[in-house]
Amino acid sequence: MDDADPHIHVELSAPRHDARVRDLLAGTFGLVGDLPEDVATGCGLRVPYAMTSPRPESVTCLTCREHGHAQHLRLAEQIERLGAMPGAVVTSAEAGRVAEHHRELARRFGEGG
C-alpha cells in the first residue's frame, strides 16, 4: 500500500460489517475480538481498517464505490430470494424491507462521491 493514499475505501465484503458483528458478540457474550489492522478492499488494495468506511458518502475510492454498489445490489437480490422460499424464517415483507435498505445503500454508492 502506498502510505500517501488519501482515499477512503470499502472492505471487500462490504455488507458484512465486522464492527457490528464484534459489537453484537461483545454485548451478547462479553467477548471482544480485535479488529484487523489491514483489510482487503473492493479495489484490490490492503489498507488500514481505519481507512475504510461502510458509509457510501465517506468512500472516496471510485473503484471501491463501484464495488460497494454491486455488493449491496447482489445482497438485496439474495435477501429477497430468501424471503420468498417456503419455510423461510423471515416473511416476504421483512425480506423486502431489508432488501430495500441494501438497494438504498447501493444507490448511494452509485451516486459518486
N, C-alpha and C positions, 0 to 999 in steps of 0.2 A: 504494500500500500504506500502511496505517496503521502508523506506527512503533511504536504501542503494542500491536500484535497479538502476544499472548503464545503463540499456538498453534504447534505443530509440524505441518507439512503433509507431504503426499506429492506427489512430482513427478507431472505429468500423465501421463507414460509410466512409471509406477511400476516395472514389471518390467524395464525396460531397464538399470538400474543403471549409469549413466555412470561412476561412480567405479571399478567393476570393469573396465569396458572400458578406461578410462585406465590402470589398473594392468597389464592384460594387454599393452597396446601398449608401455608403458614397459619391462616385463620382456622382451618379445619383440624389439622394435626399438630400444629406447633412446630412444623418442620420448615426450615428456611434454607433453601439452596442458594448457592452463589449464582449470580448472573454471569454469563460468559463475558470474557474480556473482549474477544473479537467474534464477529458473526459474519456468515456468508450473506451477501446482499443480492438483490434482484438483478444487478448489473454485472455480477460475477466477481466483484471485489470482496475482500475480507477487510472489515473496518471495525474500529472500536464500537462496542454496543452503544456508547453514548452518542455516536454519530448516526444513529438510526431513529426513526420515528414511525409509529403506526398512523399518525395523523397526516392525511394527504396534504394539507396546507403547509406542513413543515418540510416535506420531502422536496429537495431541490435537484436531485439527480433525475434527469429526464428518462433514462432507461429504467430506473427503479420505479418511477411513476407509472410507466407503461406496464411493468411487471405487476405492481400493486393493482392496477386496473384489471388486468387479465385474471389475477388470482381471486379477486373478490367476485368477479362475474362467474368464474368457474365454481366457487364455493356456493354462490346463490343458486346455481342450477342443481348442484348436488343436494342442497338442503331441500329444495322443492321436490326433487325425486324421492328423497327420504320420507317427506311428509305425505306423499301420495301412495306409499307402499302399504299394503294390507298389514295390519298389526303394528304399525309404527307407534312409537311411544309419544310422539308429538302429533298434534292434529294438523290437518292441512292448513288451517288458518294460522296456527303458531309458526309452522314452517314458512308460510308466506310472509309473515311479518319479519322473521329473521332474514329471509332471502331478500326482502326489500331493503333492509338495513345494509346488507352487503352490496346490493346494486347502487345504493346511495353512496357508499364508500367508493365503489368503482367509478361512479360518475365524478366524484370529487377528485380522484386520482387522475382521471382523464381530462380534467379542465386545464391542466398545466399550472405551473407554479408561478 
